[in-house]
Amino acid sequence: PTRRSSDLGQLKGIADLERMLSRLNCGQGNARDLVSLKESLKRIPAIKQTLAGIEAELIKNITKDLDELTDVVELINEVIVDEPPFLLREGGLIKTGYNKALDELRAISSQGKGGIGKLQQQERERTGINSLKVGYNRVFGYYIEVTKANLNSVPEDYIRKQTLVNAERFITPDLKDYESQVLTAQEKIRQLEYSLFLKIKDAVTLQNRRIQKTAVCLGCLDAIAGLAQTAAVNGYIKPEVDQSQVINIVDGRHPVLEKVIEGERFVPNDTLLDSEENQLLIITGPNMAGKSTWVNCSDSNFHPVYPYY
């Protein structure tokens, strides 16, 4: 435990893989769950390297069953952006270069947005209204806004759409063409990205058993590492349990009481019981003298169980 206690940090940052897998299976998971899964699995090679050479049978079995799932890591890394949005249907999930059709739609959308900027400059030059601007909202889509002081310069092909306190909003056929191009591309992008996400999610959840097995290994390793670190810090030792008729405890301590006692030294207790000369112990003393503490320190009925035990 002392030699490897500094390596326990390798387990930090590993997410609850079973819970995450359950979310994905139930349709509640999102792209962030996939990224979290990837980042957790990427730690496994270093963990296996740390465990290499340990001869304890339990650790050897765990190491053998730790699946690095490199295929799952590579798939998620290839497709999902490193910091995806929380919502799945708003786009921004899939990396550029993964899907040709998606890249083409993004190019169309980008060009369309650039066209809006060019259209704004063209309309300023055509009308002579330097304050003219092209805006967007969810109700009317793209519009041309002109202040009321410049309404006399508005061309005849402008179609009034909305009246504000200090301005009027208009649309034109060219503006609507650009709007259709941009919004259609954006909607297709959102639909395609969501479809690609579902395919990747399904591919990952097909590896349920492998991921669950690795999750169990990591859970056992986490418990063992925690116990090992606690033993190293507090000076605990593993008792030798055999078929003999002897219970021999030297300096037994109650793990909770020795931590909560403040300003006093916890007094350890010895215990010796066997089937011949020491078959009976009579514990006497006043209230609060430590009789119950001694019994708890000497309780030999605790048997930790792990899946690999």
Sine and cosine of phi, psi and omega as CSV:
sin_phi,cos_phi,sin_psi,cos_psi,sin_omega,cos_omega
0.00,0.00,-0.63,0.78,-0.03,-1.00
-0.92,0.40,-0.64,0.77,-0.07,-1.00
-0.91,0.41,-0.56,0.83,-0.14,-0.99
-0.94,-0.34,0.06,1.00,-0.08,-1.00
-0.89,0.46,-0.50,0.87,0.00,-1.00
-0.95,0.32,-0.25,0.97,-0.03,-1.00
-1.00,-0.05,0.01,1.00,-0.04,-1.00
-0.91,0.41,-0.36,0.93,0.02,-1.00
-0.88,0.47,-0.30,0.95,0.03,-1.00
-0.90,0.43,-0.38,0.93,0.03,-1.00
-0.99,0.10,-0.28,0.96,0.02,-1.00
-0.94,0.34,0.61,-0.79,0.00,-1.00
1.00,-0.01,-0.15,0.99,0.07,-1.00
-0.99,0.15,0.83,-0.55,-0.07,-1.00
-0.97,0.23,0.15,-0.99,0.09,-1.00
-0.96,0.26,1.00,-0.07,-0.13,-0.99
-0.91,0.42,-0.61,0.79,-0.03,-1.00
-0.92,0.39,-0.67,0.74,0.03,-1.00
-0.91,0.42,-0.67,0.74,0.00,-1.00
-0.89,0.46,-0.67,0.74,0.02,-1.00
-0.91,0.42,-0.62,0.79,0.05,-1.00
-0.89,0.46,-0.66,0.75,0.03,-1.00
-0.89,0.46,-0.68,0.73,-0.01,-1.00
-0.92,0.40,-0.64,0.77,-0.01,-1.00
-0.92,0.40,-0.55,0.84,-0.05,-1.00
-1.00,0.04,0.04,1.00,0.01,-1.00
0.98,0.18,0.22,0.98,-0.01,-1.00
-0.98,-0.18,-0.18,0.98,-0.03,-1.00
-0.97,0.24,0.34,-0.94,0.05,-1.00
-0.74,-0.67,-0.11,-0.99,-0.06,-1.00
-0.90,0.43,-0.50,0.87,0.03,-1.00
-0.91,0.41,-0.54,0.84,0.07,-1.00
-0.90,0.44,-0.65,0.76,0.02,-1.00
-0.90,0.43,-0.67,0.74,0.02,-1.00
-0.91,0.42,-0.66,0.75,0.03,-1.00
-0.89,0.45,-0.64,0.77,0.06,-1.00
-0.88,0.47,-0.72,0.70,0.01,-1.00
-0.86,0.51,-0.74,0.67,-0.04,-1.00
-0.90,0.43,-0.56,0.83,0.04,-1.00
-0.93,0.37,-0.72,0.70,-0.04,-1.00
-0.92,0.39,-0.48,0.88,0.00,-1.00
-0.90,0.43,-0.30,0.95,-0.01,-1.00
-0.99,0.12,-0.26,0.97,-0.13,-0.99
-0.90,0.43,-0.69,0.73,0.02,-1.00
-0.82,0.57,-0.67,0.75,0.01,-1.00
-0.92,0.39,-0.59,0.81,0.03,-1.00
-0.91,0.42,-0.70,0.72,0.02,-1.00
-0.90,0.45,-0.59,0.81,0.04,-1.00
-0.91,0.43,-0.63,0.78,0.03,-1.00
-0.90,0.43,-0.62,0.79,-0.05,-1.00
-0.99,0.17,-0.26,0.97,-0.06,-1.00
-0.86,0.50,0.71,-0.70,0.03,-1.00
1.00,-0.05,-0.20,0.98,0.07,-1.00
-0.97,0.25,0.80,-0.60,-0.13,-0.99
-1.00,-0.02,-0.15,0.99,0.01,-1.00
-0.86,0.52,0.75,-0.66,-0.10,-0.99
-0.87,0.50,-0.64,0.77,0.00,-1.00
-0.88,0.48,-0.72,0.70,0.01,-1.00
-0.92,0.39,-0.62,0.78,0.02,-1.00
-0.89,0.46,-0.66,0.75,0.01,-1.00
-0.92,0.40,-0.65,0.76,0.03,-1.00
-0.90,0.43,-0.71,0.71,0.01,-1.00
-0.86,0.50,-0.67,0.74,-0.01,-1.00
-0.89,0.45,-0.60,0.80,-0.08,-1.00
-1.00,0.01,-0.11,0.99,0.04,-1.00
-0.95,0.31,0.95,-0.31,-0.01,-1.00
-1.00,0.00,0.85,-0.53,-0.02,-1.00
-0.95,0.30,-0.31,0.95,0.05,-1.00
0.76,0.65,0.73,0.68,-0.04,-1.00
-0.88,0.47,-0.52,0.85,0.02,-1.00
-0.91,0.42,-0.63,0.77,0.03,-1.00
-0.93,0.37,-0.68,0.73,0.02,-1.00
-0.87,0.50,-0.72,0.69,-0.03,-1.00
-0.91,0.41,-0.62,0.78,0.00,-1.00
-0.89,0.45,-0.76,0.65,-0.01,-1.00
-0.89,0.45,-0.66,0.75,-0.02,-1.00
-0.90,0.43,-0.55,0.83,-0.02,-1.00
-0.96,0.29,-0.54,0.84,-0.19,-0.98
-0.97,-0.22,-0.77,0.64,-0.19,-0.98
-1.00,0.00,0.71,-0.70,0.04,-1.00
-0.90,0.44,0.38,-0.93,-0.10,-1.00
-0.93,0.38,-0.53,0.85,0.00,-1.00
-0.78,-0.62,0.97,0.25,-0.05,-1.00
-0.96,0.27,0.39,-0.92,0.07,-1.00
-0.95,0.33,0.30,-0.95,0.00,-1.00
-0.94,0.34,-0.65,0.76,-0.04,-1.00
-0.99,0.17,0.64,-0.77,-0.09,-1.00
-1.00,0.05,-0.42,0.91,-0.14,-0.99
-0.98,-0.21,0.29,0.96,0.01,-1.00
-0.96,-0.28,0.05,1.00,0.00,-1.00
0.99,0.15,-0.06,-1.00,0.02,-1.00
0.98,0.21,0.36,0.93,-0.05,-1.00
-0.99,-0.13,-0.58,0.82,-0.24,-0.97
-0.97,-0.22,0.66,-0.75,-0.01,-1.00
-0.94,0.33,0.53,-0.85,0.10,-1.00
-0.92,0.39,0.66,-0.75,0.03,-1.00
0.99,-0.17,-0.22,0.98,-0.01,-1.00
-0.99,0.17,-0.65,0.76,-0.07,-1.00
-0.77,-0.64,0.85,-0.53,-0.08,-1.00
-0.89,0.45,-0.71,0.71,-0.02,-1.00
-0.87,0.49,-0.64,0.77,0.02,-1.00
-0.91,0.41,-0.67,0.74,0.02,-1.00
-0.88,0.48,-0.63,0.77,0.01,-1.00
-0.91,0.41,-0.67,0.74,0.03,-1.00
-0.90,0.45,-0.63,0.77,0.03,-1.00
-0.90,0.43,-0.60,0.80,0.04,-1.00
-0.91,0.42,-0.67,0.74,0.03,-1.00
-0.88,0.47,-0.71,0.71,0.00,-1.00
-0.89,0.46,-0.68,0.73,-0.01,-1.00
-0.90,0.43,-0.68,0.74,0.02,-1.00
-0.91,0.41,-0.61,0.79,0.03,-1.00
-0.89,0.45,-0.67,0.74,0.03,-1.00
-0.91,0.42,-0.59,0.81,0.08,-1.00
-0.91,0.41,-0.58,0.81,0.04,-1.00
-0.90,0.44,-0.55,0.84,0.05,-1.00
-0.89,0.46,-0.67,0.74,0.03,-1.00
-0.91,0.43,-0.65,0.76,0.02,-1.00
-0.91,0.41,-0.64,0.77,0.01,-1.00
-0.88,0.47,-0.64,0.77,0.03,-1.00
-0.87,0.48,-0.70,0.71,0.01,-1.00
-0.91,0.41,-0.63,0.78,0.02,-1.00
-0.89,0.46,-0.69,0.73,-0.02,-1.00
-0.93,0.37,-0.54,0.84,0.07,-1.00
-0.91,0.42,-0.67,0.75,-0.01,-1.00
-0.94,0.34,-0.62,0.78,-0.03,-1.00
-0.93,0.37,-0.66,0.75,-0.09,-1.00
-1.00,-0.07,-0.33,0.94,-0.09,-1.00
0.97,0.23,0.19,0.98,0.00,-1.00
-0.99,-0.11,0.99,-0.16,-0.07,-1.00
-0.94,0.34,-0.37,0.93,-0.01,-1.00
-1.00,0.04,-0.05,1.00,0.01,-1.00
-0.86,0.51,0.66,-0.75,0.03,-1.00
-0.60,-0.80,0.48,-0.88,0.06,-1.00
-0.97,-0.22,0.82,-0.58,0.00,-1.00
-0.81,-0.58,-0.07,-1.00,-0.04,-1.00
-0.51,-0.86,0.64,-0.77,0.25,-0.97
-0.57,-0.82,0.22,-0.97,-0.11,-0.99
-0.95,0.31,-0.34,0.94,-0.04,-1.00
-0.99,0.16,-0.77,0.64,-0.10,-0.99
-0.96,-0.26,-0.16,0.99,-0.09,-1.00
0.98,0.20,-0.58,-0.81,0.02,-1.00
-0.98,0.18,0.57,-0.82,-0.02,-1.00
-0.53,-0.85,0.30,-0.95,0.11,-0.99
-0.95,-0.31,0.83,-0.56,-0.04,-1.00
-0.96,-0.29,0.78,-0.63,0.00,-1.00
-0.80,-0.60,0.74,-0.68,0.02,-1.00
-0.93,0.36,0.42,-0.91,-0.06,-1.00
-0.91,0.42,-0.41,0.91,0.03,-1.00
-0.93,0.37,-0.32,0.95,-0.05,-1.00
-0.93,-0.38,0.21,0.98,-0.06,-1.00
-0.89,0.46,-0.44,0.90,0.00,-1.00
-0.92,0.39,-0.31,0.95,-0.03,-1.00
-0.99,-0.11,0.04,1.00,-0.03,-1.00
-0.95,0.32,0.78,-0.63,0.01,-1.00
-0.92,0.39,0.29,-0.96,-0.04,-1.00
-0.94,0.34,-0.42,0.91,-0.04,-1.00
-0.99,0.15,-0.02,1.00,0.08,-1.00
-0.97,0.25,0.72,-0.69,0.01,-1.00
-0.95,-0.32,0.88,-0.47,-0.05,-1.00
-0.91,0.40,0.73,-0.68,-0.04,-1.00
-0.88,-0.48,-0.55,0.83,-0.08,-1.00
-0.39,-0.92,0.61,-0.79,0.04,-1.00
-0.93,-0.37,0.78,-0.63,0.05,-1.00
-0.92,-0.38,0.02,-1.00,-0.02,-1.00
-0.89,0.45,-0.70,0.71,-0.10,-0.99
-0.89,-0.45,0.11,0.99,-0.08,-1.00
-0.41,-0.91,0.20,-0.98,0.11,-0.99
-0.83,-0.56,0.55,-0.83,0.03,-1.00
-0.92,-0.40,0.68,-0.73,-0.07,-1.00
-0.77,-0.64,0.26,-0.97,0.16,-0.99
-0.77,-0.64,0.34,-0.94,0.08,-1.00
-0.70,-0.72,0.33,-0.95,0.05,-1.00
-0.85,0.53,-0.66,0.75,0.01,-1.00
-0.89,0.45,-0.65,0.76,0.00,-1.00
-0.90,0.44,-0.66,0.75,0.00,-1.00
-0.92,0.38,-0.54,0.84,0.07,-1.00
-0.90,0.44,-0.71,0.70,0.05,-1.00
-0.88,0.47,-0.68,0.74,-0.01,-1.00
-0.87,0.49,-0.71,0.71,0.00,-1.00
-0.88,0.48,-0.66,0.75,0.00,-1.00
-0.89,0.46,-0.73,0.68,-0.06,-1.00
-0.94,0.35,-0.78,0.63,-0.10,-0.99
-0.93,0.37,-0.61,0.80,0.04,-1.00
-0.89,0.45,-0.69,0.72,0.02,-1.00
-0.89,0.45,-0.67,0.74,-0.02,-1.00
-0.90,0.43,-0.65,0.76,0.02,-1.00
-0.91,0.41,-0.67,0.74,0.05,-1.00
-0.90,0.44,-0.60,0.80,0.04,-1.00
-0.88,0.47,-0.73,0.69,-0.01,-1.00
-0.88,0.47,-0.68,0.73,-0.01,-1.00
-0.91,0.42,-0.70,0.71,-0.02,-1.00
-0.92,0.39,-0.67,0.75,0.01,-1.00
-0.89,0.46,-0.67,0.74,0.02,-1.00
-0.90,0.43,-0.66,0.75,0.03,-1.00
-0.89,0.46,-0.67,0.74,0.02,-1.00
-0.91,0.40,-0.63,0.78,0.05,-1.00
-0.87,0.49,-0.70,0.71,-0.01,-1.00
-0.87,0.49,-0.63,0.78,0.02,-1.00
-0.90,0.43,-0.68,0.73,0.01,-1.00
-0.92,0.39,-0.66,0.75,0.01,-1.00
-0.87,0.49,-0.69,0.72,0.01,-1.00
-0.91,0.42,-0.63,0.78,0.02,-1.00
-0.90,0.45,-0.61,0.79,0.01,-1.00
-0.94,0.33,-0.70,0.72,-0.05,-1.00
-0.94,0.34,-0.28,0.96,0.12,-0.99
-0.91,0.42,-0.34,0.94,0.01,-1.00
-1.00,-0.08,0.47,0.88,-0.04,-1.00
-0.75,0.66,-0.80,0.59,-0.11,-0.99
-0.89,0.46,-0.66,0.75,-0.01,-1.00
-0.90,0.43,-0.69,0.72,-0.02,-1.00
-0.92,0.39,-0.66,0.75,0.01,-1.00
-0.90,0.44,-0.65,0.76,0.02,-1.00
-0.89,0.46,-0.68,0.73,0.04,-1.00
-0.91,0.41,-0.61,0.79,0.02,-1.00
-0.89,0.46,-0.66,0.75,0.04,-1.00
-0.89,0.45,-0.68,0.73,0.02,-1.00
-0.87,0.50,-0.72,0.70,-0.01,-1.00
-0.91,0.40,-0.60,0.80,0.04,-1.00
-0.90,0.45,-0.70,0.71,0.05,-1.00
-0.90,0.45,-0.67,0.74,0.00,-1.00
-0.90,0.43,-0.62,0.79,0.03,-1.00
-0.89,0.45,-0.69,0.72,0.01,-1.00
-0.90,0.43,-0.70,0.71,-0.01,-1.00
-0.91,0.42,-0.68,0.74,0.00,-1.00
-0.90,0.44,-0.63,0.77,0.04,-1.00
-0.90,0.44,-0.68,0.73,0.04,-1.00
-0.91,0.42,-0.64,0.76,-0.01,-1.00
-0.90,0.43,-0.67,0.74,0.01,-1.00
-0.91,0.41,-0.67,0.75,0.04,-1.00
-0.88,0.47,-0.66,0.75,0.02,-1.00
-0.90,0.44,-0.66,0.75,-0.02,-1.00
-0.92,0.40,-0.65,0.76,-0.05,-1.00
-0.95,0.33,-0.62,0.78,-0.12,-0.99
-0.98,-0.19,-0.02,1.00,0.03,-1.00
0.96,0.27,0.51,0.86,0.04,-1.00
-0.99,0.16,0.45,-0.89,0.08,-1.00
-0.77,-0.64,0.40,-0.92,0.04,-1.00
-0.99,0.11,0.81,-0.58,0.01,-1.00
-0.95,0.32,0.48,-0.88,0.10,-1.00
-1.00,-0.02,0.90,-0.44,-0.02,-1.00
-0.96,-0.27,0.86,-0.51,-0.02,-1.00
-0.68,-0.73,-0.19,-0.98,-0.07,-1.00
-1.00,-0.05,0.13,0.99,-0.01,-1.00
-0.96,0.28,0.16,-0.99,-0.03,-1.00
-0.98,-0.18,0.49,0.87,-0.09,-1.00
-0.84,-0.54,0.73,-0.69,0.21,-0.98
-0.91,-0.42,0.92,-0.39,-0.07,-1.00
-0.78,-0.63,0.96,-0.28,0.00,-1.00
-0.91,-0.41,0.80,-0.61,0.01,-1.00
-0.93,-0.36,0.82,-0.58,0.01,-1.00
0.82,0.57,0.79,0.61,0.05,-1.00
-0.95,0.32,0.70,-0.72,-0.03,-1.00
-0.78,-0.63,0.58,-0.81,0.10,-0.99
-0.99,0.16,0.88,-0.48,-0.15,-0.99
-0.91,0.42,-0.42,0.91,-0.01,-1.00
-1.00,0.02,-0.77,0.64,-0.10,-0.99
-0.89,0.45,-0.58,0.81,-0.02,-1.00
-0.94,0.35,-0.28,0.96,0.04,-1.00
-1.00,0.00,-0.49,0.87,-0.09,-1.00
-1.00,-0.01,-0.28,0.96,0.04,-1.00
-0.95,0.32,0.83,-0.56,-0.01,-1.00
-0.93,-0.38,0.75,-0.66,0.06,-1.00
0.98,0.19,0.06,1.00,0.02,-1.00
-0.74,-0.67,0.46,-0.89,0.03,-1.00
-1.00,0.00,0.77,-0.64,0.04,-1.00
-0.97,0.26,0.76,-0.65,-0.04,-1.00
-0.99,-0.11,0.91,-0.42,0.04,-1.00
-0.95,0.31,0.34,-0.94,-0.04,-1.00
-0.77,-0.64,0.60,-0.80,0.11,-0.99
-1.00,-0.07,0.44,-0.90,0.07,-1.00
-0.65,-0.76,0.74,-0.67,0.09,-1.00
-0.66,-0.75,0.91,-0.41,0.05,-1.00
-0.74,-0.68,0.66,-0.75,0.09,-1.00
-0.51,-0.86,-0.06,-1.00,-0.08,-1.00
-1.00,-0.06,0.12,0.99,-0.06,-1.00
-0.86,-0.51,-0.99,0.13,-0.13,-0.99
-1.00,-0.02,-0.31,0.95,-0.07,-1.00
-0.79,-0.61,0.90,0.44,-0.06,-1.00
-1.00,0.02,-0.27,0.96,-0.12,-0.99
-0.62,-0.78,0.69,-0.72,0.10,-1.00
-0.83,-0.56,0.74,-0.67,0.08,-1.00
-0.95,-0.32,0.89,-0.46,-0.04,-1.00
-0.97,-0.23,0.89,-0.46,-0.01,-1.00
-0.82,-0.58,0.30,-0.96,0.04,-1.00
0.46,-0.89,0.26,-0.96,-0.01,-1.00
-0.94,0.33,0.17,-0.98,0.08,-1.00
-0.85,0.52,0.58,-0.82,0.02,-1.00
0.90,0.43,0.40,0.92,0.01,-1.00
-1.00,0.02,-0.23,0.97,0.03,-1.00
0.93,-0.38,0.25,0.97,-0.03,-1.00
-0.90,0.45,-0.75,0.67,-0.01,-1.00
-0.91,0.42,-0.59,0.81,0.03,-1.00
-0.89,0.47,-0.66,0.75,0.01,-1.00
-0.90,0.44,-0.67,0.74,0.01,-1.00
-0.88,0.48,-0.69,0.73,0.00,-1.00
-0.91,0.41,-0.61,0.79,0.03,-1.00
-0.91,0.42,-0.45,0.89,-0.10,-0.99
-0.99,-0.17,0.04,1.00,-0.04,-1.00
-0.93,0.37,0.86,-0.51,-0.05,-1.00
-0.96,-0.27,0.33,0.94,-0.08,-1.00
-0.99,-0.11,0.14,0.99,-0.02,-1.00
-1.00,-0.01,0.83,-0.55,0.00,-1.00
-0.76,-0.64,0.99,-0.17,0.03,-1.00
-0.90,0.43,0.64,-0.77,-0.02,-1.00
-0.81,-0.58,0.77,-0.64,0.11,-0.99
-0.83,-0.56,0.40,-0.92,0.01,-1.00
-0.85,0.53,-0.42,0.91,-0.02,-1.00
-0.97,-0.22,0.14,0.99,-0.09,-1.00
-0.94,0.35,0.00,0.00,0.00,0.00
